[in-house]
Amino acid sequence: MVVEPPLTPHVEKPGPADFRDPVTHTEIKRATVWISMALLVVGVITLAQPLMLIVGGLVFSVLLDGGTRLLGRVLPIRRGWRLTIVILSAVAFIGWVGWFAGTTLAAQAEALRSVVAFQVERLMGWASGMGLLPKGERFDVGAQIAGSVGRLTSAVGTALGAVTSAILIIVIGIFIAVEPRLYDRGVAWMLPLRHRQPFYVISSRVGATLRRLLSGRLVGMAFEGVFTFVMLSLGGVPMAALLGLITGLLAFLPNIGAIVSGVLMVAVGFSAGNGEGLWALFVYFFVQHVDGYLVVPYIARRTVDLAPALVLAAQLIMGALFGILGLLLADPVLAGLKVTLEELSRMRAGEVVE
């Protein structure tokens, strides 16, 4: 009779399909992160337009909320009534701009496009005569630049083509402004409990910063538009009303808006004569210096201070990724990101958040 040796106890180890294995668990977490990032990039590319409409609605809701709070300082009525007054005022202003641009300024807009194209061709001809550009490429380059400026100055056609997007932004903004805390709680509900209070703090800080930033931007737009119109009218520059309106609207875009409005202003001025052109050049530099050294610094002290180069880089990147909406919303998005990162840094450093 053969006596077999006793079996030694065998300890089973987790296999690669067992999620309790620390190595497997770590690799799954890494793969999940990379897959999530890839899906996020694909989602941003695929849903770029809806995402920008939602962000635009958020920015518009901040404007409505800021106007409601400001109105509450002088009109002690319920928030619902104050918000209704602000919404009606905003919609009335948007409608007036569309009607004014579509009826009073439609012919001037076409004339402005022709004037700018002619002035660009003159400039390209002069550069070609000086040997700065090849003669064979003069008209091609001029046509490209004139076409680009023409698209920028076609405010009426662009507004009519984007009316659906504008309506969606307005509707989203109104819904959020009516009950902002409802959406705050909805987003916070998806976060772990330990992250909800910091989220409320960051959301409040971002909202306050954007309200001050956008209110200051509106003040700057009104100043540049009205002052440009008055100064150009005094100097006899044609299409002063249209140039004032374009300058005021483009003032929402730091850096880029000032350059585009200045090119249009000077081109129209020199089309009427050297005196008008020099006056338009003076008006442009005078308005920009007053706005840059008086209005903007005063606003920056009360809002988030953004470096001009950083704002320009954000505009170029978001404009390339998301088009005109990305260009318009680059500044508020950058301000919100900066405040968020600052608050997260303070929280991680253990500072007391007031």
C-alpha positions as CSV (number, residue, x, y, z in Angstrom):
1,M,0.0,0.0,0.0
2,V,1.4,3.3,-1.1
3,V,1.0,6.2,1.2
4,E,0.8,9.5,-0.6
5,P,2.3,12.5,1.1
6,P,-0.1,15.0,2.5
7,L,-1.1,17.8,0.2
8,T,0.4,21.1,1.0
9,P,-2.1,23.9,1.3
10,H,-2.2,26.0,-1.9
11,V,-2.9,29.7,-1.6
12,E,-4.9,31.0,-4.6
13,K,-3.8,34.3,-5.9
14,P,-6.1,36.8,-7.8
15,G,-5.9,36.4,-11.5
16,P,-5.8,39.1,-14.2
17,A,-9.6,39.0,-14.5
18,D,-10.1,39.6,-10.8
19,F,-10.6,43.3,-10.1
20,R,-9.3,42.9,-6.5
21,D,-5.8,42.5,-7.8
22,P,-4.1,45.8,-7.0
23,V,-2.2,45.8,-10.3
24,T,-5.3,45.1,-12.3
25,H,-7.2,47.8,-10.4
26,T,-4.5,50.4,-11.1
27,E,-4.4,49.6,-14.8
28,I,-8.1,49.8,-15.1
29,K,-8.1,53.2,-13.5
30,R,-5.4,54.4,-15.8
31,A,-7.3,53.0,-18.9
32,T,-10.5,54.7,-17.7
33,V,-8.7,58.0,-17.4
34,W,-7.3,57.9,-20.9
35,I,-10.5,56.6,-22.5
36,S,-12.4,59.4,-20.7
37,M,-10.0,62.0,-22.0
38,A,-10.3,60.7,-25.5
39,L,-14.1,60.6,-25.3
40,L,-14.0,64.2,-23.9
41,V,-12.0,65.4,-26.8
42,V,-14.2,63.7,-29.3
43,G,-17.3,65.0,-27.6
44,V,-15.9,68.6,-27.6
45,I,-15.2,68.4,-31.3
46,T,-18.5,66.8,-32.2
47,L,-20.6,69.0,-29.9
48,A,-18.7,72.2,-30.3
49,Q,-21.7,74.2,-31.5
50,P,-24.1,73.1,-28.8
51,L,-21.5,73.6,-26.1
52,M,-20.8,77.1,-27.2
53,L,-24.5,77.9,-27.2
54,I,-24.8,76.6,-23.6
55,V,-21.8,78.7,-22.6
56,G,-23.3,81.7,-24.3
57,G,-26.5,81.1,-22.5
58,L,-24.6,81.0,-19.2
59,V,-22.9,84.2,-20.0
60,F,-26.2,85.9,-20.9
61,S,-27.8,84.6,-17.7
62,V,-24.9,86.3,-15.8
63,L,-25.7,89.5,-17.5
64,L,-29.4,89.2,-16.6
65,D,-28.6,88.3,-13.0
66,G,-26.2,91.2,-12.7
67,G,-28.8,93.6,-14.1
68,T,-31.4,92.2,-11.7
69,R,-29.1,92.7,-8.7
70,L,-28.2,96.3,-9.8
71,L,-31.8,97.2,-10.3
72,G,-32.6,95.9,-6.8
73,R,-30.4,98.7,-5.4
74,V,-32.8,101.4,-6.7
75,L,-36.1,99.5,-7.1
76,P,-37.1,97.5,-4.0
77,I,-39.5,95.0,-5.7
78,R,-39.5,91.2,-6.0
79,R,-36.7,89.6,-8.0
80,G,-39.1,88.2,-10.5
81,W,-40.4,91.6,-11.5
82,R,-36.9,93.0,-11.6
83,L,-35.7,90.2,-13.8
84,T,-38.7,90.7,-16.1
85,I,-37.8,94.4,-16.5
86,V,-34.2,93.5,-17.3
87,I,-35.2,90.8,-19.8
88,L,-37.6,93.1,-21.6
89,S,-34.9,95.8,-21.7
90,A,-32.3,93.4,-23.1
91,V,-34.6,92.0,-25.7
92,A,-35.7,95.5,-26.7
93,F,-32.1,96.6,-27.1
94,I,-31.2,93.6,-29.2
95,G,-34.2,94.1,-31.4
96,W,-33.4,97.8,-31.7
97,V,-29.9,97.1,-32.8
98,G,-31.2,94.6,-35.4
99,W,-33.8,97.0,-36.7
100,F,-31.5,100.0,-36.7
101,A,-28.7,98.0,-38.5
102,G,-31.2,96.4,-40.9
103,T,-33.0,99.5,-42.0
104,T,-31.0,102.6,-41.3
105,L,-27.5,101.2,-41.8
106,A,-28.1,98.5,-44.5
107,A,-27.0,100.8,-47.3
108,Q,-24.1,102.2,-45.3
109,A,-22.9,98.6,-44.6
110,E,-22.7,97.8,-48.3
111,A,-20.9,101.1,-48.9
112,L,-18.5,100.4,-46.1
113,R,-17.6,97.0,-47.6
114,S,-16.9,98.7,-51.0
115,V,-14.8,101.4,-49.4
116,V,-12.7,99.0,-47.4
117,A,-12.2,96.8,-50.4
118,F,-11.1,99.8,-52.5
119,Q,-8.7,101.1,-49.8
120,V,-7.2,97.7,-49.4
121,E,-6.5,97.5,-53.1
122,R,-4.9,100.9,-53.0
123,L,-2.7,99.8,-50.1
124,M,-1.7,96.6,-51.9
125,G,-0.9,98.6,-55.0
126,W,1.3,101.0,-53.1
127,A,3.1,98.0,-51.4
128,S,3.6,96.3,-54.7
129,G,5.0,99.5,-56.2
130,M,7.5,99.8,-53.3
131,G,8.6,96.3,-53.9
132,L,7.1,95.0,-50.7
133,L,4.8,92.5,-52.5
134,P,5.2,90.6,-55.7
135,K,3.3,92.3,-58.5
136,G,1.6,89.0,-59.6
137,E,0.1,88.5,-56.2
138,R,-1.1,92.0,-55.5
139,F,-4.7,91.6,-56.4
140,D,-5.0,88.1,-55.0
141,V,-3.8,89.2,-51.6
142,G,-5.9,92.3,-51.7
143,A,-9.0,90.3,-52.6
144,Q,-8.4,87.9,-49.7
145,I,-7.9,90.7,-47.1
146,A,-10.9,92.6,-48.5
147,G,-13.0,89.5,-48.4
148,S,-12.1,88.8,-44.8
149,V,-12.8,92.4,-43.7
150,G,-16.0,92.3,-45.7
151,R,-17.2,89.3,-43.8
152,L,-16.4,91.1,-40.5
153,T,-18.3,94.2,-41.6
154,S,-21.3,92.2,-42.8
155,A,-23.0,92.5,-39.4
156,V,-26.5,92.5,-40.8
157,G,-26.1,89.3,-42.8
158,T,-24.3,87.5,-40.0
159,A,-27.0,88.5,-37.5
160,L,-29.8,87.2,-39.8
161,G,-27.9,84.0,-40.4
162,A,-27.3,83.4,-36.7
163,V,-30.8,84.4,-35.5
164,T,-31.5,80.8,-34.4
165,S,-28.4,80.6,-32.3
166,A,-29.1,84.0,-30.8
167,I,-32.6,82.9,-29.8
168,L,-31.3,79.7,-28.2
169,I,-28.7,81.6,-26.2
170,I,-31.4,84.1,-25.0
171,V,-33.8,81.3,-24.0
172,I,-31.1,79.3,-22.2
173,G,-30.0,82.5,-20.4
174,I,-33.5,83.4,-19.3
175,F,-34.2,79.9,-17.9
176,I,-31.0,79.9,-15.9
177,A,-31.4,83.5,-14.7
178,V,-35.0,82.7,-13.5
179,E,-33.8,80.0,-11.1
180,P,-30.0,79.9,-10.9
181,R,-29.8,78.0,-7.6
182,L,-31.8,75.1,-9.1
183,Y,-29.0,74.5,-11.7
184,D,-26.3,74.9,-9.0
185,R,-27.9,72.2,-6.9
186,G,-28.3,70.0,-10.0
187,V,-24.6,70.2,-10.8
188,A,-23.6,69.8,-7.1
189,W,-25.9,66.7,-6.8
190,M,-23.6,64.9,-9.3
191,L,-20.5,65.6,-7.1
192,P,-19.4,63.6,-4.0
193,L,-20.6,65.1,-0.7
194,R,-17.2,66.4,0.3
195,H,-16.9,68.4,-2.9
196,R,-20.3,70.1,-2.8
197,Q,-19.5,72.9,-0.4
198,P,-16.3,73.9,-2.3
199,F,-18.4,73.8,-5.5
200,Y,-20.9,76.3,-4.1
201,V,-18.1,78.6,-3.0
202,I,-16.3,78.5,-6.4
203,S,-19.6,78.9,-8.3
204,S,-20.4,82.0,-6.2
205,R,-17.0,83.5,-6.8
206,V,-17.0,82.9,-10.5
207,G,-20.5,84.4,-10.8
208,A,-19.5,87.5,-8.9
209,T,-16.4,87.9,-11.0
210,L,-18.2,87.4,-14.3
211,R,-21.0,89.9,-13.3
212,R,-18.4,92.6,-12.7
213,L,-16.4,91.7,-15.8
214,L,-19.4,91.8,-18.1
215,S,-20.9,94.9,-16.6
216,G,-17.5,96.7,-17.0
217,R,-17.4,95.4,-20.6
218,L,-20.8,96.9,-21.3
219,V,-19.7,100.2,-19.9
220,G,-16.6,100.2,-22.1
221,M,-18.7,99.3,-25.2
222,A,-21.1,102.1,-24.6
223,F,-18.3,104.6,-24.0
224,E,-16.4,103.6,-27.2
225,G,-19.5,103.5,-29.4
226,V,-21.0,106.8,-28.4
227,F,-17.7,108.7,-28.2
228,T,-16.6,107.4,-31.6
229,F,-19.9,108.4,-33.1
230,V,-19.7,111.9,-31.7
231,M,-16.1,112.5,-32.6
232,L,-16.4,111.2,-36.1
233,S,-19.5,113.3,-36.7
234,L,-17.7,116.4,-35.6
235,G,-14.9,115.7,-38.0
236,G,-17.2,115.1,-41.0
237,V,-16.2,111.4,-41.4
238,P,-18.9,109.6,-43.4
239,M,-20.9,106.6,-41.9
240,A,-20.2,107.8,-38.4
241,A,-23.2,106.1,-36.9
242,L,-22.3,102.7,-38.5
243,L,-18.7,103.1,-37.4
244,G,-19.8,104.0,-33.9
245,L,-22.1,101.0,-33.7
246,I,-19.4,98.6,-35.0
247,T,-16.8,100.1,-32.7
248,G,-19.1,99.6,-29.7
249,L,-20.0,96.1,-30.6
250,L,-16.4,95.1,-31.3
251,A,-15.3,96.6,-27.9
252,F,-16.6,93.3,-26.4
253,L,-13.5,91.7,-28.0
254,P,-10.4,92.9,-26.3
255,N,-7.4,93.5,-28.6
256,I,-8.9,92.1,-31.8
257,G,-12.0,94.3,-31.7
258,A,-10.0,97.5,-31.4
259,I,-7.7,96.6,-34.3
260,V,-10.6,95.7,-36.6
261,S,-12.6,98.8,-35.7
262,G,-9.5,101.0,-36.2
263,V,-8.8,99.7,-39.6
264,L,-12.4,100.3,-40.7
265,M,-12.5,103.8,-39.2
266,V,-9.2,104.9,-40.9
267,A,-10.1,103.3,-44.2
268,V,-13.5,105.2,-44.3
269,G,-11.8,108.4,-43.2
270,F,-9.2,108.4,-46.0
271,S,-11.9,107.5,-48.6
272,A,-13.4,111.0,-47.9
273,G,-10.1,112.9,-47.9
274,N,-6.8,113.2,-46.2
275,G,-8.2,115.6,-43.5
276,E,-11.0,113.2,-42.6
277,G,-8.5,110.3,-42.6
278,L,-6.2,112.0,-40.2
279,W,-9.1,112.9,-38.0
280,A,-10.3,109.3,-38.0
281,L,-6.8,108.2,-37.1
282,F,-6.7,110.8,-34.2
283,V,-10.2,109.7,-33.0
284,Y,-9.1,106.0,-33.0
285,F,-6.0,106.6,-30.9
286,F,-7.7,109.1,-28.6
287,V,-10.6,106.8,-27.9
288,Q,-8.3,103.8,-27.4
289,H,-6.0,105.7,-25.1
290,V,-8.8,107.0,-23.0
291,D,-10.4,103.6,-22.8
292,G,-7.1,101.9,-22.2
293,Y,-5.7,104.2,-19.5
294,L,-8.9,105.3,-17.8
295,V,-11.9,103.0,-18.3
296,V,-10.2,99.6,-18.6
297,P,-7.8,100.0,-15.6
298,Y,-10.8,101.1,-13.4
299,I,-12.8,98.1,-14.5
300,A,-9.8,95.7,-14.1
301,R,-9.3,96.8,-10.5
302,R,-12.9,95.8,-9.7
303,T,-12.8,92.5,-11.7
304,V,-10.3,89.8,-12.6
305,D,-7.1,91.2,-14.0
306,L,-6.3,89.3,-17.2
307,A,-3.0,89.7,-19.1
308,P,-3.6,91.0,-22.6
309,A,-1.3,88.4,-24.2
310,L,-3.2,85.6,-22.4
311,V,-6.6,87.0,-23.5
312,L,-5.3,87.2,-27.1
313,A,-4.0,83.7,-27.0
314,A,-7.3,82.4,-25.6
315,Q,-9.2,84.3,-28.4
316,L,-7.0,82.8,-31.1
317,I,-7.4,79.2,-29.7
318,M,-11.1,79.4,-29.0
319,G,-11.8,81.2,-32.3
320,A,-10.0,78.4,-34.2
321,L,-11.8,75.7,-32.3
322,F,-15.3,77.1,-32.0
323,G,-15.6,79.9,-34.5
324,I,-17.1,83.3,-33.8
325,L,-18.9,82.1,-30.7
326,G,-15.6,80.9,-29.2
327,L,-14.0,84.2,-30.1
328,L,-16.8,86.1,-28.3
329,L,-16.8,84.0,-25.2
330,A,-13.0,83.6,-24.8
331,D,-12.7,86.4,-22.3
332,P,-15.5,85.2,-19.9
333,V,-14.4,81.6,-20.1
334,L,-10.8,82.6,-19.4
335,A,-11.9,84.7,-16.4
336,G,-14.0,81.9,-15.0
337,L,-11.1,79.4,-15.4
338,K,-8.7,81.8,-13.6
339,V,-11.0,82.3,-10.6
340,T,-11.7,78.6,-10.4
341,L,-8.0,77.7,-10.4
342,E,-7.2,80.4,-7.8
343,E,-10.0,79.1,-5.5
344,L,-8.9,75.5,-5.8
345,S,-5.3,76.5,-5.1
346,R,-6.4,78.4,-1.9
347,M,-8.5,75.4,-0.8
348,R,-5.7,73.0,-1.3
349,A,-3.3,75.3,0.5
350,G,-5.6,75.2,3.5
351,E,-6.5,78.9,3.4
352,V,-9.8,80.0,4.9
353,V,-12.3,80.9,2.2
354,E,-14.5,83.7,3.2
